[in-house]
């Protein structure tokens, strides 16, 4: 019977504790208050002595204690090994839904049971686990199913959803009020009417004794409208005090509330003085911002009413933000034409020379300077064209007779002196012909003498003719022998004639064996595109750079432009002859190439960059 009564008492105790825990879901306070009440009632449900709420940090993946009951049990967290066991228990509960364990609690070392339950929260919230510590429980008791704890696992989620629903209703109510005020203002077509409607509507909806609207004029805030007062004298003391109050809020760019909240850090000397002078119980000033710039301020006053709550402050701030654009447009539209023109010019100039958007303005200034430099700065315009070194005097050395190559003394690229032997032809056959011609000449001379001695006149004449013929043949043979050696007619460089591999090869009379160029008489031959030829002038200066030695530049001067273009694969080209203004270097050779740039006068940088594009569009758009 006694056991039945104890069981009934425990059941009633559990139901009461569970009801209290479920009631915490209806708390309308902040999350801090909810978690304190939730842990307190959940501890009763779990029949535990201590309870913890642990949250998994997403960045470190470590469990941290976010709540403790009772709050004064901070020393419990210092128990050796407790947090290690709690973290392991939380990890198991996160995966399994619940977990149990055991630990000894000092100073007596009494065994304590650990029970953990995974709490249900919104998806964007980090995982949370509630841990309960119950003394005098053994391992068998803590291993029982945690059915009673599952009954409270969803209470935090219910609280969050109710808070979210409550906040949605508050936001809907707030936006409804904002839209009502905006509708009233938008129905007005003139600035002063809209300003009066703005002040009167806010005063009526929130039971303010007076609402004043100030607007930025000439760098200062000037009172524009006061609720329920159509006309007022701007020099009145109360109006000037209102402007000081508004200036205090605008200068700090914050809402100033009187009496000041505990966390207030704003200077509110003028608000204190104004409230005391007018016996106000509540006073608030709200800056009116447009495009992140303060354009006005709204001051609200209460004499016999409660101070401002956070909901009222947030709603009025939102009303000011939504009404700023329409009020600004109406005020600008009410100005006469000259004032609107001056205001527009002032706005443009302020945006141009003001302190805002410094980086963009600096970029614009640099861009303008760059454009000015490109248009007005003139530099030397130079025509670029490929060039080739040519020799002004070239000698073609042919074979003097039909024969065979005997010796080759030079190769292409060799520098030779005047009279140097470059090649010799085989003279063995010529020497035989020479001996034969000499023998014939001697024989015919003797026959002529014999005929003269015998007084045979006709035979003598025949012998003399044959002797003359043999003498002429001898001269030809000796002439060939003399020219069997090909000699350089002047000092120069061999530019053609690779004959080292042709020893013994036959050559015919007139075949060119070598091409010899004189080094001290070279010039530059340019291939100038027909698009640029009209920029080239006689005696124009320029520079050339060899492909083989690009670090050196050499001065040249234009001497002649061929009047007829030459068709090449790249297009029509004009041959331009240039001469060096200094002595040629020792390493220069005919046939060397590179890039030449010829001065064509001074032109603007923009013209130089865009000339090709402009010419293209002129041709493309021409009809």
HELIX and SHEET records of a PDB file:
HELIX    1   1 UNK A    2  UNK A   23  1                                  22    
HELIX    2   2 UNK A   24  UNK A   26  5                                   3    
HELIX    3   3 UNK A   31  UNK A   46  1                                  16    
HELIX    4   4 UNK A   73  UNK A   78  5                                   6    
HELIX    5   5 UNK A   82  UNK A   96  1                                  15    
HELIX    6   6 UNK A  139  UNK A  142  1                                   4    
HELIX    7   7 UNK A  147  UNK A  150  1                                   4    
HELIX    8   8 UNK A  155  UNK A  186  1                                  32    
HELIX    9   9 UNK A  191  UNK A  206  1                                  16    
HELIX   10  10 UNK A  237  UNK A  252  1                                  16    
HELIX   11  11 UNK A  269  UNK A  277  1                                   9    
HELIX   12  12 UNK A  310  UNK A  334  1                                  25    
HELIX   13  13 UNK A  337  UNK A  353  1                                  17    
HELIX   14  14 UNK A  358  UNK A  376  1                                  19    
HELIX   15  15 UNK A  428  UNK A  453  1                                  26    
HELIX   16  16 UNK A  457  UNK A  482  1                                  26    
HELIX   17  17 UNK A  500  UNK A  502  5                                   3    
HELIX   18  18 UNK A  533  UNK A  535  5                                   3    
HELIX   19  19 UNK A  605  UNK A  621  1                                  17    
SHEET    1   A 5 UNK A  63  UNK A  69  0                                        
SHEET    2   A 5 UNK A  50  UNK A  56 -1                                        
SHEET    3   A 5 UNK A 128  UNK A 135 -1                                        
SHEET    4   A 5 UNK A 110  UNK A 118 -1                                        
SHEET    5   A 5 UNK A  98  UNK A 105 -1                                        
SHEET    1   B 5 UNK A 220  UNK A 226  0                                        
SHEET    2   B 5 UNK A 210  UNK A 217 -1                                        
SHEET    3   B 5 UNK A 293  UNK A 302 -1                                        
SHEET    4   B 5 UNK A 282  UNK A 290 -1                                        
SHEET    5   B 5 UNK A 256  UNK A 258 -1                                        
SHEET    1   C 7 UNK A 566  UNK A 568  0                                        
SHEET    2   C 7 UNK A 571  UNK A 580 -1                                        
SHEET    3   C 7 UNK A 522  UNK A 529 -1                                        
SHEET    4   C 7 UNK A 378  UNK A 391 -1                                        
SHEET    5   C 7 UNK A 593  UNK A 604 -1                                        
SHEET    6   C 7 UNK A 541  UNK A 546 -1                                        
SHEET    7   C 7 UNK A 554  UNK A 561 -1                                        
SHEET    1   D 4 UNK A 394  UNK A 398  0                                        
SHEET    2   D 4 UNK A 512  UNK A 517 -1                                        
SHEET    3   D 4 UNK A 492  UNK A 496 -1                                        
SHEET    4   D 4 UNK A 415  UNK A 416 -1                                        
SHEET    1   E 4 UNK A 485  UNK A 487  0                                        
SHEET    2   E 4 UNK A 421  UNK A 425 -1                                        
SHEET    3   E 4 UNK A 403  UNK A 408 -1                                        
SHEET    4   E 4 UNK A 506  UNK A 507 -1                                        
END                                                                             
